[in-house]
Every structure is written in C-alpha cells, then in structure tokens.
C-alpha cells in the first residue's frame, strides 16, 4: 500500500458539498462562454473535467447519477436533445468511478494520459448520438477532448490548492 | 487516501455497472422520446428558467467589453460613420420616394386584378444574446420570446435578406435556426428566370447548396435567389443567396451549385423577426380517386 502511495501525499481538508457544487457551477459557466468557430472546437469541456476530478477523488460523493443530472442541465443550455450530454457524462463518470484508484496512483502529469481515453470515449458517445440522428459528424469536435486532457493537470493542481488548509499545519 | 476500502462494510447502493446501465438507458429513452415525439418541450422550458439567467451571466464580460469599447469610440470614427450614414440616408430617401409611388401603383393594379395584398409585414427588432455552442449546428438565441409574441416558424431577417427561422420559443428567448444549418431548407426562386428550387444549408457558415438541379438548368454565377413563398413559412420575394460556383459534370445527374447567403448570417447583432404572415389557403383534400390511384401505385412499387 505504501509503495503505491504518491510521495507528496498531503493533508487535504474534508470536502464540503458547497465546494463541490460551486466548482461544478463555475465549470458550467465556463462551458457556456460565448465562443464560436475554431475556438468553440478547441474549447475544453470544463464540466467533464471537474466531474471527472470529483469522480476520481470522491467517488462516493459524486457519481453517475449526479453526472447524469448535470448532463440534463447542459442539454437544456446547449439546446441539444435531452440525454445527449447526459449520456456522455454518464459514460465519463462511470469511467472515472471505475478507474479512480488507478488514476490516483499516478502523479498529475501521468494522470493526463490516463484521463485522455476516458474523455475520448465520452466525446465519442456524444458524436455517435449525433451521427445516428443527423448522419453527420464534425471531426473537429474531437479537438476538445485533447485540450481538455491538457487542462487536466492545471485544473487538478488548482482544486488541490483550494482544498489545502489555509494555515501551515506544522506551525505551532 | 480517501475512504476507498476494498471491503464493502457499508451498503453503497447499486454497483457502478448497474448505475451506468440504468442512466445510460434513461438517457437513450429520453433521446428517443425527444427526437421522435417532441414531448419534452415543456420540461425543457421549466429547466431553462433556471439555466438562462446563468447563461446570461456568462455573456456579461462580452457585453461589458462591447459597452466600454463603444464608450471610448474615437470621434473621428463617429464623424466618418455619420457622414456615410447621411449619404446612405439621402440615397435611400430618394429611392423611398419612388417606392411610395410604386406602392400606390401596385396597390391600384392589385385591386384591379383582385389579388390578395402581400408584403408589408409587421416586424420586431431582436438582439442576438448568444450563439449556439454546439459546433454541429448553426443556431443563435435572441432576446425576444413568447412574452413578445414570438411564435415558432416566424421568419428572421436582417436589412439585406433572410437569416433563418424561429424554431423554439422560451419565455424571454427564442432559438433561431440559420439558413446555413445542415438540416435547413428554403424554397426559392431564381430572380432572373423564375425557376423554382430549394436551397439547403451545408453546416458551413458561408455556404448554401442548391441541390437536385439538372445539368441543363439555366443558372449562372451571380444569379440572385429569392424566396418563392410556396412553403407558407417564408414570405415571397426576400433575397436569400447568390450563386457563386456551378460545376456541371456529365457523370452526375445533377449540377453542383454552391451559393453564399446574402444576409450577414453570422455577422449581425440585430435581427428582425417578421410576424403576421398571411395564411395560405388550405390545400384541397385529395379526392378518393386520386388517393386510390396513389395507393395502387405504391402497391405496384412494392416488390
């Protein structure tokens, strides 16, 4: 057990529900930024990233059900069909929950490589639904999964920093 | 590490696989119902009441930037714009004088011919709030909804031509499908020859396709396509697109014709929603003989 523990295992504050929901809300707002053209294709899916973070770090708090509910919100906001984002986030959350021990074994940079296939599968779920209904695939949509994977490390570091206690625990 | 013991001391509900199957099936069911039957529009409207203020919030930085840059607009720019607008106004005024005469004359002629009056539709101005973030589709949202009597199917245009039509209405917002959307078609007429056709969106911002036109059809680059009004949705005579390229390849039955939209489909901020289109008379019901004939034909076609 000790061998598999990361060397820089650190003490983190217990996560409150408010913090989780606030992080998800911010991610949703970031997703709704008005972009278009190539920027829209390159835009990382912030919600998918934050969901995956919580699914891997707190798999018993945030799971498939919550991912599905957030997907429904995303569907309304994007005017996509009901269940399109929901399906994609459900698949993502399942991957996150199943692989949470494996992902946590790696350090942040290596985690990106572990996370990328999960994001790719979730993006594919979205595209397959679209293809089935409209017989039409926009390949540049997959660019988003790559930028999302690149953003995994900065986002994890940011959330870990926010979860750290404010004062130095070694200070007397 | 987190509380991830491998023993199941506590009952944590159904396993992830069971949850995945349940929620995936639920999503697929919703997808099926939404795509086929459109039963879920009311629940979408309810959720949108929560979602939309948040969405508005995300456009705030852009709006503030727009306002601030507008405030610091240099005076020389304003003077130049003003001069250009004045000139345009003078030109337009001269043309308007003619228009009034023509309108009166047209009304007179129509009265003589006993034809129903067309044109002159009430319009309302709407502003684009945000554009679709789904790269698969070409849609925009404007700030007028069912509270301002916007209805599904109303036509949206800008000062130069057709932009799209209203496809979904929320209390304070409505969704507009642009004519460049992949699934969108506009019945048109070629202004020069009067030839009727249908122009399809291509999913690309500045491209429309005129499909199913025989190679021999009389179309030239630069031809203007106007709405034919035959669908009962688009009023007749509004400019839609301009032909830019025609490929006539004898190997294919149809010519490949690409057009560009005339209206600034992706550039405008203000759009006009046209309301109060005249109702077309109902098409006459098929007589029994006709439908019987059709049924017989269908039967014959079936192997």
Interface residues (C-beta under 8 A of the other chain):
Chain A: X5 X9 X25 X28 X29 X30 X31 X32 X33 X34 X35 X36 X40 X41 X43 X57 X58 X59 X60 X63 X64 X65 X67 X68 X71 X72 X73 X76 X77 X78 X79 X80 X81 X82 X83 X84 X86 X87 X90 X91 X94 X97 X98 X100 X101 X104 X129 X130 X133 X134 X136 X138 X140 X141
Chain B: X1 X2 X3 X4 X12 X16 X17 X19 X20 X23 X24 X26 X27 X28 X29 X30 X31 X33 X34 X35 X40 X44 X47 X48 X50 X51 X54 X55 X57 X58 X59 X62 X130 X131 X132 X133 X134 X135 X136 X139 X168 X175 X182 X183 X203 X266
